[in-house]
Amino acid sequence: MIGASYTSVSFLTTFSQRVRDHRNWVVVAFIVISGVVFLALGQTPVKLLILAGALNGLILPIGLGVLMWVALRRAHDLLGGYRYPRWLLVIGVLVWALTVYLAWQSLGGIEKLWA
């Protein structure tokens, strides 16, 4: 929660000089507000952290999929005509398939958290 609070506040500092000047207090306030919301919802932070981790597991296959799509295109506009070696593309596709499988597995037990 502390890392997420600091990261969230760092995004807010780009919009306001006032937030930038009082960053530490804003981080503390964010942590306190988050804790109150957790308690009000009756959820333990552990469950929500597991959910966030499982959903974050979807980012890797999506991002790697986009990179693999670019690598497989061999387009002049994106790579200047460069062609990746076929063995490297095969390894990349296998790793992408593994990340898709692991992401699917990470989502499989989420409903058990609230059972």
N, C-alpha and C positions, 0 to 999 in steps of 0.2 A: 504494500500500500504506500510505503514511503517513496519508493522509486517511481511509482505511477504518479504520485502527487507532485513530485519534483518535475517529472517530465511534462505533466499537464500544465503546471505553472510556467515552465520555460516556454511553452507555446503561447501562453497568455502574455508574456512579457513583450512579445513582438507587436502587440496591439496597444499597449498602454505604458507610458512612462511611469505612471503612478504605481502600477503593479511591479515594474522593474525596480523602483526605488525601495519597495517594501517586500521584496521577493521572499525573504525568510518567513515573515509573518503570514504571507499568503500561503506558503507551503504548509505551515502549521495549521492555519485555518482549514485548508483543503483536507488535511489528514483528520482533523476533528470532525468536520462535516461528513466525510466519508465514513468514519466510525459510527457516527450517529445514524446515518442512513443504513449501514449494515445492521445495527441493533434494532432500528425501527422495522426493517423488513423481516427481522427474526432469522436471518441467515448468518451462518458462521462465515467468516472471511475465507476459510479453507475451501469451502464449496465453490465460492465465487472465483477464487484463484485457480482452482482446477478447471472450472468452466472457461476462464480466460485463457489458460494454457492450451486447452484443447482447441479452442477457436483460433488461437494464434498458430496452431499447427497447420491450419489451412493456408496460411500465407506462403509457406515454403513451396508447396506444390504449384500454387498459382503463379508465383514469381518465377520459379524454375521453368514452368511450362511456357511462359512468355519468352524467356531467354532461349529455350530450345526451339520455339517456333521461329524466332529470328535467325537462329543458327541454321535451321533446316531450309529456310527460304532461299538462301544464296542470292539475295537481291542486291543489285548494284546500289540502290538508294540507301540501304541500311549498313551494309558491310563493305561497300566499295568493290564488290565482286569476289571477296575472299571466300574460299571454300574450306570449311573445317574438315579435317581428316575423318573418314567414315568411322574408324574405330573410336574416335572421340565422341562422335554423335551417338554411336551405339551405347557407349558407357553412359552418356548423358541421359538417353531415353530410359535406360535401365534404372538409373538413380531416380529419375522423375517418377517412374512407376513405383519404386519403393516408397518415395515420399507420399504419393497418393494413397498407397496401402496403409502406411503408418498414420496418415491423417484420418483415414476412415476408421481405423482401429481406435484412435484417440476419441472419436466421437461416439463410439459404440457403447460406452458405459456411462455416459452423462446422465441418462434418465435414472440410473441407480443412485445418484447423489441425492435425489429428492424423494426416494421411495421410502 
